[in-house]
Amino acid sequence: MGLLDAVRSPEDLKKMRPADMEKLCGEIREFLIDTISRTGGHLASNLGVVELTVALHAIFNAPEDKIIWDVGHQSYVHKILTGRKDLFGNLRVSNGLSGFPKGSESDYDAFNTGHASTSISAAYGYSVARDLRKQKHKVVAVIGDGSMTGGLAYEAINNAGRAKTDLLVILNDNQMSISENVGAISRYLNEIRTEPAYIYAKEDVSNFISRIPLIGVGLKNFIEWTKGGLKHMLVPGSMFEELGFNYIGPIDGHNLRQMLGVLRKAKQMSGPVLLHIYTRKGRGYEQAEEAPKHFHGVDSFHVDTGEPVMTKLRDTYSDVFGKAMARLAGSDQSLVAVSAAMTDGVGLGEMAASHPDRVFDVGIAEGHAVTFSAGMAKGGMKPVVAVYSSFLQRAYDQILHDVCLQNLHVIFAIDRAGVVGADGETHQGLYDIAFLSHIPNMTILAPSSKREMSSMLEFALAHDGPVALRYPKGSASVSQRNDRPIRLGVSELVSRGNGIAFVALGPMVDVAIEATQMLRKRGLDPAVINARFVKPLDSEMISGLEGFQSVFTLEDHCAIGGFGSLVLCALDAAGIKPKYFHAFAFPDKFVPQGSRDGIFKENGLDAQSIAKKVLEITGIAPNKTKELEAAQEGG
Ligand SMILES: Cc1ncc(C[n+]2csc(CCOP(=O)(O)OP(=O)(O)O)c2C)c(N)n1
């Protein structure tokens, strides 16, 4: 890796000749493929932005100039070029290199990202601040065509398009979101790319037209007379022009020399500029070019075949959900499913194949997904919005105002609730109970096993009004214990006990059972309750807690506004005051990346830490942790 090893910062890049930069691009691709094949991560998107990133750092002067990566999953090349290449061995692990831009990691990371469609808003904010402070640096937002399906991008364009401020937006169009991109804007971009009459840049249009035999000169005059009219036919990107941006493009984003030239020019232009480039997701690695969806985010894989090193997790909650949806869609013609650009991720692939007219990918538009579903519910359908917990944060008002206020029967299938692991802070699903449970009319459940996942979905479909079903990443527990039917606001007693009660939610039921086994070896006899419902809480179960000296709640959610706080309020309302109460939940801080097991352990939420803490709280042999460890090893 001769050239790449010599690049410690963008300054080294600036000294290179274009021919060497081209070679460097090849070395970067090799490095990405080799590294990500071992660490896992976002491969295809990064392979697609190699020339773009090299050209950006060659022409602009980061960190003075601000480069903002939308979503940020494509920022690996930027990290490699800004002094972080040697940290890639620890990509996405605890205390390692983040897979997303992070200001705390480097000054070159101008804005933290992880969720889509924020870059233009942030860049416009940076530009306005620069102007007010009479500074001179440049601001660049890099946004993919997938992220351009998110409404926030248009709010920013609408706002920035009227301003005179200098701002460069680079639209990296690879026709892919995670899956194939969807929607009318995507179609519009494709038309720009493929229409042969379209030409390189708007300012060449007059020359182009005047060269058309016979009519050229007359037509040119006519266009100058009716400026807006024919522009739509002949000038690419007129939609952006109408919105106040100077449009440049479409440009081949893999042609490095052309990219250098265009960026040099764009840097000198004043006002808002939109540079539209087209690239290939997965470029330079055959397997990724052929299956960009699969290589969007991957676990470790064999470079020669592209096959994963480890076998895929089986029976994840998403799989179980997806299978149940496909089955139920066959018998219930009113069932529809909505996804915000994550059809496969949430497990809806099977239903999309068997019932394509009833599965809707609305683009990266979670707010719209919810209100669109509210409309369908009003119209007599039974919508299930399947979305990751952290992305549902986008749709709080739509849930409250459009669904719950009208008490509509919309089901929220909240995937990746709890800890997600390697993606880190931006993706943790630790807040949904807090932002949903206070909304009137909302029912919230959490399955603790594969079996409960299906039966809770069936319950949600049969119930009326808004229902949220939250479940985690990873394989669903195969426990057979949950055989009693799901009834509104009724928990399940897993095992009777004395003195101590564990009230556990969703996947934490298995953890409570494991902690109980350890504590039994210490002579304690905790009861384990599978709460099933966050809301309404089981009032009989709450009354039953009166008989326990210690009550402990367990959840994969933050403590503030979480399940434990709801149980504590309910106990208080019932006049029950256990001697000891503790909510095992995540503390009031953002939870960084790591393995899921590691994160639970670090936060004292694995069975062993819980058992230890229970002993501490209840005052039983607080320091004899060795015995507890031995008890665990002994099974
Ligand atoms: C609000 C939000 N919803 C969903 C996602 C999940 N997600 C991550 S990347 C991505 C696709 C982005 O496509 P694009 O912007 O075109 O980038 P590309 O990977 O194609 O370069 C999606 C849907 C997200 N990060 N944020």
The ligand as a Tripos MOL2 file, in Angstrom:
@<TRIPOS>MOLECULE
LIG
   26    27     1     0     0
SMALL
NO_CHARGES

@<TRIPOS>ATOM
      1 C1        -33.9760    8.2610    9.7020 C.3       1 LIG1
      2 C2        -33.2880    7.0400    9.1730 C.ar      1 LIG1
      3 N1        -34.0310    6.0290    8.6790 N.ar      1 LIG1
      4 C3        -33.4260    4.9210    8.2160 C.ar      1 LIG1
      5 C4        -32.0690    4.8060    8.2320 C.ar      1 LIG1
      6 C5        -31.4070    3.5110    7.7740 C.3       1 LIG1
      7 N2        -30.5310    3.7530    6.6110 N.ar      1 LIG1
      8 C6        -29.2140    3.8590    6.7260 C.ar      1 LIG1
      9 S1        -28.4380    4.1370    5.2730 S.2       1 LIG1
     10 C7        -29.8950    4.0790    4.4530 C.ar      1 LIG1
     11 C8        -29.9110    4.2490    2.9610 C.3       1 LIG1
     12 C9        -29.2410    5.5040    2.5640 C.3       1 LIG1
     13 O1        -29.2100    5.6010    1.1680 O.3       1 LIG1
     14 P1        -28.3540    6.7290    0.5040 P.3       1 LIG1
     15 O2        -28.5190    8.0020    1.2280 O.co2     1 LIG1
     16 O3        -28.6680    6.7450   -0.9440 O.co2     1 LIG1
     17 O4        -26.8580    6.2650    0.7370 O.3       1 LIG1
     18 P2        -26.0500    5.0890    0.0130 P.3       1 LIG1
     19 O5        -25.8610    4.0450    1.0410 O.co2     1 LIG1
     20 O6        -26.8160    4.6080   -1.1620 O.co2     1 LIG1
     21 O7        -24.7720    5.7130   -0.3680 O.co2     1 LIG1
     22 C10       -30.9650    3.8430    5.3190 C.ar      1 LIG1
     23 C11       -32.3660    3.7050    4.9080 C.3       1 LIG1
     24 C12       -31.3340    5.8740    8.7760 C.ar      1 LIG1
     25 N3        -30.0100    5.8470    8.8800 N.pl3     1 LIG1
     26 N4        -31.9650    6.9680    9.2280 N.ar      1 LIG1
@<TRIPOS>BOND
     1     1     2 1
     2     2     3 ar
     3     2    26 ar
     4     3     4 ar
     5     4     5 ar
     6     5     6 1
     7     5    24 ar
     8     6     7 1
     9     7     8 ar
    10     7    22 ar
    11     8     9 ar
    12     9    10 ar
    13    10    11 1
    14    10    22 ar
    15    11    12 1
    16    12    13 1
    17    13    14 1
    18    14    15 2
    19    14    16 1
    20    14    17 1
    21    17    18 1
    22    18    19 2
    23    18    20 1
    24    18    21 1
    25    22    23 1
    26    24    25 1
    27    24    26 ar
@<TRIPOS>SUBSTRUCTURE
     1 LIG1         1 GROUP 0 **** ****
